[in-house]
Amino acid sequence: MGRTVPSYRQAIEAEIKRWEGFRKALRAEDRKAFDEMMNFCRLYASAGSNATRPVLLEAMLMSILLAQQKELRKLRKELDEIRRRLDGSK
């Protein structure tokens, strides 16, 4: 019988497990950040699956970058709002 190809979600979990040694070497606060990044990979698993990239890590990195970009946009928006309020109070 032929082998079945693991689902994208299974492949992500296997890749994350391969990084466990790296994760364990991190300080606690960095470990938390690492776990958050891996959760972004899980969050965007459907998009990563549809990307059909031969290198799994590429889709994982794009998921992490997308989440960070969204956070940057949110922070910029909040900063702009604070600046508007401060400029309006002068």
BAFI-3210 file (N, C-alpha, C; in Angstrom, 3 decimals, decimal comma, padded with zeros to 6 digits):
// residues 90
n [1|2|3|4|5|6|7|8|9|10|11|12|13|14|15|16|17|18|19|20|21|22|23|24|25|26|27|28|29|30|31|32|33|34|35|36|37|38|39|40|41|42|43|44|45|46|47|48|49|50|51|52|53|54|55|56|57|58|59|60|61|62|63|64|65|66|67|68|69|70|71|72|73|74|75|76|77|78|79|80|81|82|83|84|85|86|87|88|89|90]
n.u [000,821|000,362|001,785|000,021|-000,372|000,367|-002,006|-002,084|-002,319|-001,435|001,174|002,160|002,086|003,966|006,246|006,454|006,972|009,515|010,987|011,200|013,492|014,837|012,893|012,879|015,334|014,985|014,407|011,828|009,989|010,580|009,938|007,202|006,563|007,449|005,657|003,304|003,802|003,808|001,184|-000,011|000,600|-001,030|-003,490|-003,743|-003,844|-005,579|-005,218|-002,492|-002,523|-003,805|-001,886|-000,104|002,757|005,981|007,820|007,201|007,793|007,825|005,113|004,395|006,012|004,966|002,436|003,063|004,256|002,056|000,308|001,870|002,006|-000,669|-000,911|000,882|-000,465|-002,765|-001,642|-000,517|-002,851|-004,052|-002,083|-002,184|-004,763|-004,435|-002,597|-004,217|-006,142|-004,514|-003,528|-005,916|-006,576|-005,016]
n.v [-001,178|002,302|005,254|007,675|011,166|013,525|015,776|019,358|020,623|018,573|018,375|020,884|020,669|018,640|019,944|022,043|020,547|019,629|021,874|021,990|021,689|024,109|025,831|025,091|026,051|028,729|031,744|032,205|034,331|034,658|032,156|032,221|034,106|032,694|030,538|031,958|032,750|030,251|029,601|031,417|030,211|028,006|029,300|030,383|028,134|027,134|028,919|028,501|025,850|026,076|027,426|025,677|025,249|023,914|023,905|023,704|025,481|027,985|028,799|028,813|030,880|033,026|033,133|033,946|036,433|037,761|037,935|039,576|041,871|042,643|043,297|045,458|047,309|047,713|048,885|051,195|052,506|052,965|054,618|056,788|057,685|058,484|060,550|062,302|062,965|064,265|066,404|067,699|068,650|070,798]
n.w [000,000|-000,633|000,842|002,725|002,243|004,689|006,201|005,813|008,300|010,010|009,102|009,836|012,645|012,988|012,037|013,881|016,142|015,495|015,993|018,696|020,334|019,891|020,899|023,634|024,433|024,668|026,602|029,084|028,412|025,724|024,807|025,076|023,101|020,866|020,911|020,404|017,766|016,499|016,898|015,178|012,780|012,928|013,004|010,428|008,860|006,877|004,734|004,308|003,517|001,074|-000,321|-001,375|-001,304|-001,875|000,192|003,433|005,520|004,305|003,923|006,592|007,597|006,147|007,279|009,877|009,318|008,193|010,395|012,043|010,454|010,461|013,155|013,295|011,624|013,151|015,465|014,334|013,530|016,026|017,132|015,364|015,962|018,628|018,236|016,725|018,629|020,505|018,964|018,473|020,949|021,411]
ca.u [000,000|001,081|001,665|-000,837|000,276|-000,268|-002,687|-001,260|-002,324|-000,549|002,542|002,531|002,362|005,238|007,318|006,567|007,628|010,943|011,602|011,071|014,800|015,036|011,939|013,315|016,527|014,587|013,937|010,379|009,241|010,792|009,180|005,818|006,495|007,580|004,377|002,343|004,080|003,350|-000,279|-000,383|000,668|-002,259|-004,612|-003,819|-003,587|-006,357|-004,520|-001,233|-002,852|-004,124|-000,702|000,567|004,188|006,728|008,535|006,199|008,199|007,473|003,737|004,382|006,584|004,009|001,385|003,609|004,399|000,717|-000,177|002,637|001,587|-001,970|-000,662|001,474|-001,527|-003,611|-000,902|-000,442|-004,172|-004,203|-001,158|-002,758|-005,908|-003,884|-002,036|-005,341|-006,728|-003,574|-003,513|-007,201|-006,694|-004,123]
ca.v [000,000|003,569|006,104|008,835|012,441|014,135|017,044|020,537|020,820|017,559|018,738|022,020|020,161|017,916|020,947|022,715|019,588|019,595|023,072|021,928|021,941|025,555|026,429|024,818|026,848|030,129|032,221|032,041|035,331|034,365|030,931|032,646|034,731|031,601|029,828|032,816|032,653|028,952|029,669|032,102|029,188|027,217|030,180|030,557|026,829|026,987|029,676|027,802|024,640|026,473|027,987|024,530|025,502|022,679|024,037|024,013|026,631|029,221|029,157|029,122|032,210|034,000|033,249|034,751|037,796|038,330|038,286|040,723|043,026|043,060|043,951|046,761|048,179|048,050|049,814|052,470|053,120|053,451|055,735|057,916|058,171|059,205|061,808|063,164|063,476|065,213|067,601|068,361|069,253|071,970]
ca.w [000,000|-000,669|002,024|002,550|002,503|005,862|005,952|006,119|009,758|010,595|008,729|010,692|013,987|012,925|011,902|015,174|017,049|015,143|016,551|020,156|020,956|019,808|021,839|025,011|024,727|024,825|027,911|029,228|027,641|024,304|024,538|024,900|021,778|019,897|020,904|019,707|016,328|016,016|016,872|013,943|011,722|013,060|012,685|008,979|008,247|005,640|003,696|004,037|002,770|-000,294|-000,969|-002,018|-001,421|-001,601|001,463|004,456|006,321|003,594|004,277|008,020|007,768|005,629|008,295|010,965|008,816|008,045|011,732|012,511|009,671|010,992|014,437|012,988|011,123|014,299|016,314|013,613|013,603|017,391|017,293|014,618|016,732|019,788|017,716|016,349|019,868|021,096|018,121|018,632|022,276|021,504]
c.u [000,869|000,876|000,732|-000,046|-000,413|-000,959|-001,745|-001,184|-001,412|000,913|003,035|002,910|003,689|006,410|007,533|007,284|009,135|011,695|011,596|012,393|015,128|014,163|012,415|014,521|016,208|014,250|012,420|009,597|009,401|010,030|007,706|005,629|006,589|006,264|003,294|002,547|003,596|001,820|-000,786|-000,350|-000,598|-003,480|-004,820|-003,551|-004,360|-005,682|-003,216|-001,451|-003,131|-002,933|000,055|002,043|004,940|007,491|007,540|006,528|007,858|006,068|003,638|004,916|005,645|002,862|001,836|003,739|003,049|000,171|000,567|002,251|000,244|-001,797|-000,049|000,421|-002,436|-002,926|-000,760|-001,760|-004,398|-003,313|-001,676|-003,934|-005,442|-003,327|-003,136|-005,968|-005,822|-003,519|-004,806|-007,351|-005,822|-004,826]
c.v [001,247|004,355|007,255|010,091|013,078|015,435|018,188|020,760|019,804|017,903|019,913|021,524|019,406|018,893|021,681|021,815|019,512|020,814|023,074|022,185|023,428|026,248|026,271|025,660|028,320|030,462|032,164|033,048|035,113|033,111|031,272|033,277|033,673|030,839|030,642|032,736|031,321|028,900|030,427|031,124|028,334|028,033|030,305|029,252|026,640|027,712|028,981|026,551|024,963|027,054|026,916|024,809|024,209|022,712|024,551|025,293|027,954|029,684|029,507|030,534|033,297|034,192|034,139|036,211|038,487|038,779|039,508|041,993|043,553|043,801|045,331|047,751|048,639|049,087|051,187|053,226|053,710|054,668|056,975|058,525|058,967|060,547|062,786|063,795|064,526|066,509|068,390|069,060|070,492|073,231]
c.w [000,000|000,607|001,718|002,885|003,707|005,470|006,303|007,627|010,464|010,312|009,573|012,079|014,028|012,830|013,219|016,173|016,770|015,693|018,083|020,869|020,983|020,850|023,281|025,414|024,951|026,273|027,922|028,383|026,143|023,892|024,303|023,521|020,681|019,777|020,194|018,193|015,764|015,974|015,645|012,768|011,746|012,633|011,174|008,226|006,942|004,487|003,322|003,229|001,308|-001,042|-001,759|-002,315|-001,105|-000,276|002,499|005,211|005,637|003,968|005,759|008,263|007,249|006,615|009,439|010,528|008,660|009,400|012,276|011,757|010,164|012,316|014,230|012,511|012,260|015,185|015,654|013,701|014,990|017,635|016,567|015,375|017,950|019,344|017,339|017,594|020,512|020,299|018,268|019,962|022,427|021,138]
res [m|g|r|t|v|p|s|y|r|q|a|i|e|a|e|i|k|r|w|e|g|f|r|k|a|l|r|a|e|d|r|k|a|f|d|e|m|m|n|f|c|r|l|y|a|s|a|g|s|n|a|t|r|p|v|l|l|e|a|m|l|m|s|i|l|l|a|q|q|k|e|l|r|k|l|r|k|e|l|d|e|i|r|r|r|l|d|g|s|k]
***
